Amino acid sequence: MPVLGLIKEGKVPSDNRVAMTPKQCKWFKEQFTGWDLIVETSSTRCYSDNEYQREGIKVVSDLSSADILLGIKEVPIAQLIPNKTYLYFSHTKKQQPYNQALFHAMMDKGITLIDYECLEHEDGQRLIGFGFFAGIVGAHNGIMAYGDRTKAYHLGRVKEVKDYMELVHTYFGLKLPNIKIAVTGSGRVAHGILEIMNLMDVQQVEPEDYLSRTYAYPVYVHLKGADLYAHKETGKYNRDDFHKQPENYICLFNNYLKQTHILMNGIYWEKGIPPLFTLLDLQDNDYALSTIADITDDAHGSVPINLGDSTSEDPIYGVNISTGKKTIPYLHDSIDIMAVGNLPNELPRDASRFFGEQLLKYVIPDLIGNGNEIIRKATMLDKGKLTEVYAYLQTYAQH
């Protein structure tokens, strides 16, 4: 009988999320009776070993009997089991140098890698991910940081509450000052940010009103691709052309710097896409911006003053506008940056349940069945060999 396995997260700092909850594992076994399912023991997972065992799931210390292994973050090289099929976020699609050795190790060990990030619909929309809860936690942290900076109100940490429903209750009675918030992006991250905007009673306004009017209450503007980028010659925006030739476009966010107190960044970025602004823009403008929640978190990416990850323990740092150097947060001549790379960890049970539902709905049936084009296109390595879709990684894959 083939076996599906849930691995223990080994990356440091440890991630406490999991691909499937205990009840989802039980449902899997009931629906797919030709498969067994085992869970690697873990003391750091948000669902305990006992919770899996109570649902009739075997908890083991050795996953070598599993055919397909599901994780979340990168698997340490020492924990890779040769000749298995792995699904996790490998963070190698963009040729990330810090995971090149991991990519080589997977090739050497004959591993088949299906990357969650590469599971996409035909139009490029991601099938599954934690983006919604990254948006939830990131938006909360951004509002929290602005409150700590201005002393206008106080918000506690997300990880101090039990779950998402308890988090919602912490917003009762919260009254934000008359601030303007710019939300960028159109995917799951942006949807999570908008959820928090609505829960905090921040009103949406149109871009032209945001730029020209003042308000007696907090407002946000939602900026998507067409609001943010324009072709250098035509002044128009075409999504497909933009992603093929981003160097032909300019970014329009500079128009919003003077009006925006908080930037909630949820836009997709890769090398070649113009940043939202430059350090010179901040030095040359009478800007209002003081807090940035860079939820998509690409160092030196769409937010060029993202100088690298912050941590869940210490989520906010400052960047001096004159020097571009990192500072402590909340200084008058700095902008505060929230750039935590594992935001959903602060609501791990909710995030895991949400992720598992997507996995069981969109991926698992075809994964353990006859496969499909979506899974084929997300397969970066097949038995240790680069697949055709990822031939562009040939240099990255060389030893």
C-alpha positions as CSV (number, residue, x, y, z in Angstrom):
1,M,0.0,0.0,0.0
2,P,1.4,3.4,-0.9
3,V,2.1,5.8,2.0
4,L,1.7,9.6,2.4
5,G,3.9,11.1,5.1
6,L,3.9,14.4,7.0
7,I,7.4,15.5,7.8
8,K,8.7,17.2,11.0
9,E,9.8,20.8,10.1
10,G,13.6,20.9,10.5
11,K,14.5,24.4,9.3
12,V,15.8,26.7,12.1
13,P,14.0,28.7,13.4
14,S,11.4,26.0,13.5
15,D,8.1,26.4,11.7
16,N,5.1,25.1,13.6
17,R,2.7,24.8,10.7
18,V,1.8,21.5,9.0
19,A,0.4,20.5,5.6
20,M,-2.7,18.7,7.1
21,T,-4.4,18.8,10.4
22,P,-5.3,15.7,12.4
23,K,-9.0,15.7,11.2
24,Q,-7.9,16.3,7.6
25,C,-5.6,13.3,7.9
26,K,-8.5,11.2,9.1
27,W,-10.6,12.4,6.2
28,F,-7.9,11.5,3.8
29,K,-7.7,7.9,5.1
30,E,-11.5,7.6,4.8
31,Q,-11.6,8.9,1.3
32,F,-8.5,7.3,-0.1
33,T,-8.7,3.8,1.3
34,G,-5.9,2.5,-1.0
35,W,-3.4,4.8,0.8
36,D,-1.9,4.8,4.3
37,L,-0.8,8.0,6.1
38,I,1.9,8.5,8.7
39,V,3.1,11.5,10.6
40,E,6.6,12.1,11.8
41,T,6.8,12.9,15.5
42,S,7.3,16.5,16.4
43,S,7.4,18.5,19.6
44,T,7.2,21.9,17.9
45,R,4.2,21.3,15.6
46,C,1.1,23.4,16.3
47,Y,-0.9,20.1,16.5
48,S,0.5,17.6,19.0
49,D,1.3,14.0,18.3
50,N,-1.6,13.0,20.6
51,E,-4.0,15.0,18.5
52,Y,-3.1,12.9,15.4
53,Q,-3.1,9.7,17.4
54,R,-6.6,10.4,18.7
55,E,-7.8,10.5,15.0
56,G,-6.3,7.1,14.4
57,I,-3.2,8.4,12.6
58,K,0.2,6.6,13.1
59,V,2.9,8.8,14.5
60,V,6.4,7.5,13.7
61,S,10.1,8.5,14.0
62,D,11.1,7.0,10.6
63,L,9.4,8.1,7.4
64,S,11.4,5.9,5.1
65,S,8.3,3.8,4.3
66,A,6.5,6.8,2.8
67,D,6.3,7.4,-0.9
68,I,5.3,11.0,-0.9
69,L,6.4,13.5,1.8
70,L,4.6,16.7,2.6
71,G,6.3,19.6,4.4
72,I,6.1,23.3,4.6
73,K,9.5,25.0,4.6
74,E,12.9,23.9,3.2
75,V,14.0,20.4,4.3
76,P,17.5,20.4,5.8
77,I,19.9,18.4,3.6
78,A,20.7,15.9,6.4
79,Q,16.9,15.1,6.7
80,L,16.3,14.4,3.0
81,I,15.4,10.8,2.2
82,P,16.8,9.6,-1.2
83,N,14.5,8.7,-4.1
84,K,11.3,10.2,-2.5
85,T,8.8,12.6,-3.8
86,Y,8.7,15.8,-1.7
87,L,6.2,18.7,-1.7
88,Y,7.2,21.9,0.1
89,F,8.2,25.5,-0.4
90,S,11.8,25.1,-1.6
91,H,12.4,28.8,-2.4
92,T,14.6,27.9,-5.4
93,K,12.4,29.0,-8.3
94,K,14.0,32.5,-8.3
95,Q,17.5,30.9,-8.1
96,Q,17.8,31.9,-4.4
97,P,21.6,31.5,-3.7
98,Y,20.9,30.4,0.0
99,N,19.1,27.3,-1.2
100,Q,21.4,26.3,-4.0
101,A,23.2,23.6,-1.9
102,L,19.7,22.2,-1.0
103,F,18.8,22.0,-4.7
104,H,22.1,20.2,-5.5
105,A,21.5,17.7,-2.7
106,M,18.0,16.9,-4.0
107,M,19.5,16.2,-7.4
108,D,22.2,14.0,-5.9
109,K,19.6,12.0,-3.9
110,G,17.3,11.4,-6.9
111,I,14.5,13.3,-5.3
112,T,11.3,14.4,-7.1
113,L,10.4,17.9,-6.1
114,I,7.0,19.4,-6.5
115,D,7.0,23.0,-5.2
116,Y,3.8,24.4,-3.7
117,E,4.8,27.8,-5.1
118,C,4.7,26.5,-8.6
119,L,1.2,24.9,-8.5
120,E,-0.7,27.4,-10.6
121,H,-3.9,27.7,-12.7
122,E,-3.5,28.5,-16.4
123,D,-3.6,32.2,-15.8
124,G,-0.7,32.1,-13.2
125,Q,-2.9,32.3,-10.1
126,R,-1.4,30.2,-7.3
127,L,-3.5,27.1,-6.3
128,I,-2.5,26.9,-2.7
129,G,-0.5,28.9,-0.2
130,F,-0.5,30.7,3.2
131,G,-0.8,34.1,1.6
132,F,-4.2,34.9,3.2
133,F,-2.9,34.4,6.7
134,A,0.3,36.2,5.9
135,G,-1.8,39.1,4.9
136,I,-3.8,38.9,8.1
137,V,-0.8,38.8,10.4
138,G,1.2,41.3,8.3
139,A,-1.6,43.9,8.2
140,H,-2.1,43.5,12.0
141,N,1.7,44.0,12.6
142,G,1.7,47.1,10.3
143,I,-1.1,48.7,12.3
144,M,0.5,47.6,15.5
145,A,3.8,49.2,14.5
146,Y,2.1,52.5,13.6
147,G,0.4,52.6,17.0
148,D,3.7,51.9,18.8
149,R,5.4,54.7,16.7
150,T,2.7,57.3,17.3
151,K,1.4,56.2,20.7
152,A,-2.1,56.9,19.3
153,Y,-3.4,53.4,20.3
154,H,-2.0,50.0,21.3
155,L,-2.3,46.6,19.7
156,G,-0.9,43.4,21.2
157,R,0.8,40.6,19.2
158,V,-1.1,38.1,17.1
159,K,0.8,35.2,18.6
160,E,-0.6,36.1,22.0
161,V,-4.1,35.0,21.0
162,K,-5.3,31.4,20.7
163,D,-6.7,31.6,17.1
164,Y,-8.1,33.9,14.5
165,M,-11.5,34.3,16.1
166,E,-9.9,35.5,19.3
167,L,-7.8,38.0,17.2
168,V,-11.0,39.4,15.8
169,H,-12.3,40.1,19.2
170,T,-9.2,42.2,20.1
171,Y,-10.3,44.8,17.5
172,F,-13.5,45.7,19.4
173,G,-13.2,49.2,20.6
174,L,-10.1,49.9,18.5
175,K,-10.3,53.5,17.1
176,L,-7.6,54.3,14.5
177,P,-6.7,57.9,13.8
178,N,-7.4,59.6,10.5
179,I,-4.7,57.8,8.5
180,K,-4.3,56.8,4.9
181,I,-3.2,53.3,4.1
182,A,-2.1,52.0,0.7
183,V,-2.7,48.3,0.0
184,T,-0.9,46.8,-3.0
185,G,-1.5,43.4,-4.7
186,S,-4.4,41.3,-5.9
187,G,-3.7,37.8,-4.6
188,R,-4.3,36.0,-1.4
189,V,-1.9,38.3,0.6
190,A,-3.9,41.3,-0.5
191,H,-7.2,39.5,0.4
192,G,-5.8,39.0,4.0
193,I,-4.8,42.6,4.3
194,L,-8.3,43.7,3.1
195,E,-9.9,41.4,5.7
196,I,-8.1,43.3,8.5
197,M,-8.9,46.7,6.9
198,N,-12.6,45.7,7.1
199,L,-12.4,44.3,10.6
200,M,-10.7,47.5,11.8
201,D,-13.4,49.7,10.1
202,V,-11.0,51.3,7.6
203,Q,-13.0,52.6,4.7
204,Q,-12.0,52.0,1.1
205,V,-11.7,55.0,-1.3
206,E,-10.8,55.3,-4.9
207,P,-7.3,56.3,-6.0
208,E,-8.2,59.8,-7.2
209,D,-10.1,60.6,-4.0
210,Y,-7.2,59.2,-1.9
211,L,-4.8,61.5,-3.6
212,S,-7.0,64.6,-3.5
213,R,-9.2,64.5,-0.4
214,T,-8.7,64.6,3.3
215,Y,-10.9,62.4,5.6
216,A,-12.2,62.5,9.2
217,Y,-11.7,58.7,9.5
218,P,-9.1,56.1,8.4
219,V,-9.2,55.1,4.8
220,Y,-7.3,52.8,2.5
221,V,-6.7,52.5,-1.3
222,H,-6.3,49.2,-3.0
223,L,-3.7,49.4,-5.8
224,K,-3.4,46.6,-8.3
225,G,-1.1,46.3,-11.3
226,A,-2.8,48.8,-13.5
227,D,-2.8,51.4,-10.7
228,L,0.9,50.9,-10.1
229,Y,2.7,50.4,-13.4
230,A,2.6,52.0,-16.8
231,H,4.4,51.3,-20.1
232,K,7.2,53.8,-20.7
233,E,5.9,54.6,-24.2
234,T,2.2,53.9,-24.3
235,G,1.3,54.7,-20.7
236,K,-0.8,51.6,-20.6
237,Y,-0.7,48.4,-18.5
238,N,-0.9,44.9,-19.9
239,R,-0.4,42.2,-17.3
240,D,1.1,39.6,-19.6
241,D,3.5,42.1,-21.3
242,F,4.4,43.5,-17.9
243,H,5.5,40.1,-16.6
244,K,7.4,39.3,-19.8
245,Q,9.1,42.7,-20.1
246,P,8.9,44.6,-16.8
247,E,11.9,46.7,-17.7
248,N,9.6,48.5,-20.2
249,Y,7.4,49.8,-17.3
250,I,7.7,52.6,-14.7
251,C,6.1,52.5,-11.3
252,L,3.5,55.1,-10.3
253,F,3.6,54.6,-6.5
254,N,5.6,57.8,-6.1
255,N,2.3,59.7,-6.6
256,Y,1.1,58.1,-3.3
257,L,4.1,58.8,-1.1
258,K,2.8,62.2,0.1
259,Q,-0.6,60.8,1.1
260,T,0.3,57.4,2.6
261,H,1.0,56.9,6.3
262,I,1.2,53.1,6.1
263,L,2.1,50.9,3.1
264,M,0.8,47.3,3.2
265,N,2.7,45.6,0.5
266,G,1.2,42.5,-0.9
267,I,2.3,42.7,-4.5
268,Y,4.2,40.0,-6.4
269,W,7.8,40.9,-7.2
270,E,10.7,39.3,-9.1
271,K,14.0,40.6,-10.4
272,G,13.5,43.2,-13.1
273,I,10.2,44.6,-11.8
274,P,10.6,48.3,-10.9
275,P,10.5,49.0,-7.1
276,L,7.6,50.9,-5.7
277,F,9.9,53.8,-4.9
278,T,13.6,54.6,-4.3
279,L,15.5,56.0,-1.4
280,L,16.0,59.1,-3.4
281,D,12.2,59.5,-3.8
282,L,11.9,59.6,0.0
283,Q,14.8,62.1,0.2
284,D,13.3,64.3,-2.5
285,N,9.7,64.3,-1.4
286,D,7.6,65.7,1.5
287,Y,6.3,62.2,2.2
288,A,3.9,61.1,4.9
289,L,5.0,57.4,4.9
290,S,6.3,56.2,8.2
291,T,5.4,52.5,8.4
292,I,5.8,49.7,5.9
293,A,4.5,46.2,6.3
294,D,6.3,44.4,3.5
295,I,4.3,41.2,3.6
296,T,5.6,39.7,0.4
297,D,9.0,40.3,2.0
298,D,11.5,40.4,-0.9
299,A,14.8,42.0,0.5
300,H,15.7,45.0,-1.7
301,G,12.7,44.1,-3.9
302,S,9.5,46.0,-4.4
303,V,10.3,47.8,-1.1
304,P,13.9,48.8,-1.7
305,I,14.5,49.7,1.9
306,N,13.6,46.2,3.0
307,L,17.1,45.4,4.2
308,G,16.3,41.7,5.1
309,D,14.1,39.7,7.3
310,S,13.0,40.7,10.7
311,T,11.9,38.0,13.2
312,S,8.7,37.2,14.9
313,E,10.4,38.0,18.2
314,D,11.6,41.4,17.0
315,P,9.4,42.2,13.9
316,I,10.1,45.9,13.4
317,Y,13.3,47.8,12.5
318,G,13.9,51.3,11.2
319,V,15.7,52.5,8.1
320,N,17.4,55.9,8.2
321,I,16.2,57.9,5.2
322,S,19.4,59.9,4.8
323,T,21.8,56.9,4.9
324,G,19.7,53.9,4.0
325,K,21.1,52.1,7.1
326,K,19.2,50.0,9.6
327,T,18.3,51.6,12.9
328,I,16.1,50.8,15.9
329,P,12.4,51.4,15.1
330,Y,10.3,54.5,15.8
331,L,13.0,57.2,15.2
332,H,11.8,60.5,13.7
333,D,14.2,60.3,10.7
334,S,13.6,56.7,9.9
335,I,10.8,54.6,8.3
336,D,9.7,51.5,10.2
337,I,9.8,48.2,8.3
338,M,8.0,45.0,9.2
339,A,9.6,42.2,7.1
340,V,8.8,38.9,8.9
341,G,9.3,35.9,6.6
342,N,7.0,33.4,8.3
343,L,4.0,35.5,9.3
344,P,1.4,32.7,9.2
345,N,3.4,31.0,12.1
346,E,1.6,33.4,14.4
347,L,-1.8,31.8,13.6
348,P,-0.5,28.3,12.9
349,R,-3.6,26.2,13.5
350,D,-5.8,28.4,11.4
351,A,-3.2,28.7,8.7
352,S,-2.6,24.9,8.6
353,R,-6.3,24.1,8.4
354,F,-6.8,26.6,5.6
355,F,-3.7,25.2,3.7
356,G,-4.8,21.6,4.2
357,E,-8.3,22.3,2.8
358,Q,-6.7,23.7,-0.4
359,L,-4.3,20.8,-0.6
360,L,-7.0,18.2,-0.3
361,K,-9.3,20.0,-2.7
362,Y,-6.9,21.0,-5.5
363,V,-3.8,18.8,-5.3
364,I,-4.0,15.5,-3.4
365,P,-6.6,13.7,-5.6
366,D,-4.4,14.2,-8.8
367,L,-1.2,13.8,-6.9
368,I,-2.0,10.2,-5.8
369,G,-4.0,9.5,-8.9
370,N,-2.8,10.0,-12.5
371,G,-1.4,13.5,-12.1
372,N,-2.3,16.4,-14.3
373,E,-0.8,19.3,-16.2
374,I,-0.7,21.6,-13.1
375,I,1.3,19.0,-11.1
376,R,3.6,18.4,-14.1
377,K,4.4,22.1,-14.4
378,A,5.1,22.3,-10.6
379,T,7.6,19.4,-10.8
380,M,11.0,21.1,-10.7
381,L,13.0,17.8,-10.3
382,D,12.0,14.4,-11.5
383,K,14.1,11.7,-9.9
384,G,16.9,14.3,-9.4
385,K,16.8,15.6,-13.0
386,L,15.7,19.1,-14.0
387,T,12.4,19.1,-15.8
388,E,11.8,20.9,-19.1
389,V,9.8,23.7,-17.5
390,Y,12.7,24.5,-15.2
391,A,15.5,24.3,-17.8
392,Y,16.3,27.9,-17.0
393,L,17.8,26.7,-13.7
394,Q,20.5,24.8,-15.5
395,T,23.3,27.1,-14.4
396,Y,21.9,27.2,-10.8
397,A,21.7,23.4,-10.8
398,Q,25.4,23.0,-11.8
399,H,27.8,21.9,-9.1
